[in-house]
Amino acid sequence: MRKQKMIYVLRRDPEYRGREITAKRELSFGIRLASRLLLDQMIFEFNKERLDKEINMAIDNNDREEFQRLSEKYQPYTKE
């Protein structure tokens, strides 16, 4: 896995004649893992809510084919 790095650019007074000092810091594995898990959970919940709404609309409209199609897409969300 490639290392992700954050680069900070520090600027000094204008008397420093436009030169910049850069400092690098690697993101820790724990921060990367936690952020990825958080994003995955948010996407999962968003997709599940969207499918719930679409299924409810299909039920309200008495659209049996749409309900069947959406319920098949919803199957992975029931295996939590």
Buried (B, 14 or more C-beta within 10 A) or exposed (E): EEEEEEEEEEEEEEEEEEEEEEEEEEEEEEEBEEEEEEEEEEEEEEBBEEBEEBBEEBEEEEEEEBBEBBEEEBEEBEEE
